[in-house]
């Protein structure tokens, strides 16, 4: 998923984001607001990912 898709579909994706990365709180998801850099940072913080790992997680994120 690229940055534009993430931002454009954020409202619809919020629930799926919470399922995929359950350590993120509702408030954190609201603050991220579809901004890829913020999501990368939160995944690094919550999961201990490197920047590259977090970006790959986001890129590979698919809706079921």
Short mmCIF file of the C-alpha atoms (twelve columns), coordinates in Angstrom:
data_MODEL
# 
_entry.id   MODEL 
# 
loop_
_atom_site.group_PDB 
_atom_site.id 
_atom_site.type_symbol 
_atom_site.label_atom_id 
_atom_site.label_alt_id 
_atom_site.label_comp_id 
_atom_site.label_asym_id 
_atom_site.label_seq_id 
_atom_site.Cartn_x 
_atom_site.Cartn_y 
_atom_site.Cartn_z 
_atom_site.pdbx_PDB_model_num 
ATOM 1  C CA . UNK A 1  0.000   0.000  0.000  1 
ATOM 2  C CA . UNK A 2  1.486   3.343  -0.982 1 
ATOM 3  C CA . UNK A 3  1.253   6.676  0.833  1 
ATOM 4  C CA . UNK A 4  -1.550  8.070  -1.315 1 
ATOM 5  C CA . UNK A 5  -3.704  4.959  -0.892 1 
ATOM 6  C CA . UNK A 6  -3.104  4.986  2.837  1 
ATOM 7  C CA . UNK A 7  -4.058  8.624  3.228  1 
ATOM 8  C CA . UNK A 8  -7.027  8.485  0.856  1 
ATOM 9  C CA . UNK A 9  -8.591  5.447  2.486  1 
ATOM 10 C CA . UNK A 10 -7.667  6.160  6.103  1 
ATOM 11 C CA . UNK A 11 -11.198 6.313  7.493  1 
ATOM 12 C CA . UNK A 12 -12.043 2.957  5.958  1 
ATOM 13 C CA . UNK A 13 -8.681  1.436  6.947  1 
ATOM 14 C CA . UNK A 14 -8.593  2.434  10.605 1 
ATOM 15 C CA . UNK A 15 -10.270 -0.755 11.802 1 
ATOM 16 C CA . UNK A 16 -8.040  -2.939 9.646  1 
ATOM 17 C CA . UNK A 17 -4.965  -1.057 10.874 1 
ATOM 18 C CA . UNK A 18 -5.989  -1.769 14.479 1 
ATOM 19 C CA . UNK A 19 -6.464  -5.476 13.664 1 
ATOM 20 C CA . UNK A 20 -3.110  -5.703 11.890 1 
ATOM 21 C CA . UNK A 21 -1.161  -3.771 14.526 1 
ATOM 22 C CA . UNK A 22 -3.097  -4.255 17.760 1 
ATOM 23 C CA . UNK A 23 -0.541  -2.479 19.914 1 
ATOM 24 C CA . UNK A 24 -1.621  0.839  18.379 1 
ATOM 25 C CA . UNK A 25 -4.266  2.639  20.398 1 
ATOM 26 C CA . UNK A 26 -7.313  4.341  18.896 1 
ATOM 27 C CA . UNK A 27 -5.781  7.714  19.793 1 
ATOM 28 C CA . UNK A 28 -2.526  6.834  18.047 1 
ATOM 29 C CA . UNK A 29 -4.409  5.699  14.954 1 
ATOM 30 C CA . UNK A 30 -6.312  9.006  14.968 1 
ATOM 31 C CA . UNK A 31 -3.060  10.983 15.289 1 
ATOM 32 C CA . UNK A 32 -1.431  9.037  12.441 1 
ATOM 33 C CA . UNK A 33 -4.351  10.109 10.214 1 
ATOM 34 C CA . UNK A 34 -3.061  8.286  7.162  1 
ATOM 35 C CA . UNK A 35 0.420   9.791  7.222  1 
ATOM 36 C CA . UNK A 36 2.853   7.029  6.321  1 
ATOM 37 C CA . UNK A 37 5.797   8.586  8.189  1 
ATOM 38 C CA . UNK A 38 3.785   8.738  11.410 1 
ATOM 39 C CA . UNK A 39 2.678   5.126  10.987 1 
ATOM 40 C CA . UNK A 40 6.279   4.053  10.362 1 
ATOM 41 C CA . UNK A 41 7.366   5.845  13.534 1 
ATOM 42 C CA . UNK A 42 4.630   4.276  15.648 1 
ATOM 43 C CA . UNK A 43 5.406   0.788  14.340 1 
ATOM 44 C CA . UNK A 44 9.059   1.329  15.190 1 
ATOM 45 C CA . UNK A 45 8.128   2.528  18.671 1 
ATOM 46 C CA . UNK A 46 5.534   -0.150 19.482 1 
ATOM 47 C CA . UNK A 47 7.050   -3.175 17.746 1 
ATOM 48 C CA . UNK A 48 10.767  -2.400 17.717 1 
ATOM 49 C CA . UNK A 49 10.913  -2.542 13.922 1 
ATOM 50 C CA . UNK A 50 13.647  -0.848 11.953 1 
ATOM 51 C CA . UNK A 51 12.454  1.838  9.570  1 
ATOM 52 C CA . UNK A 52 12.874  -0.611 6.685  1 
ATOM 53 C CA . UNK A 53 10.877  -3.324 8.484  1 
ATOM 54 C CA . UNK A 54 8.058   -0.896 9.273  1 
ATOM 55 C CA . UNK A 55 7.941   0.344  5.685  1 
ATOM 56 C CA . UNK A 56 7.831   -3.246 4.407  1 
ATOM 57 C CA . UNK A 57 4.984   -4.056 6.819  1 
ATOM 58 C CA . UNK A 58 3.009   -1.104 5.463  1 
ATOM 59 C CA . UNK A 59 3.850   -1.929 1.838  1 
ATOM 60 C CA . UNK A 60 2.743   -5.544 2.350  1 
ATOM 61 C CA . UNK A 61 -0.426  -4.557 4.231  1 
ATOM 62 C CA . UNK A 62 -3.426  -5.831 2.310  1 
ATOM 63 C CA . UNK A 63 -7.090  -5.726 3.097  1 
ATOM 64 C CA . UNK A 64 -8.739  -9.126 3.227  1 
# 
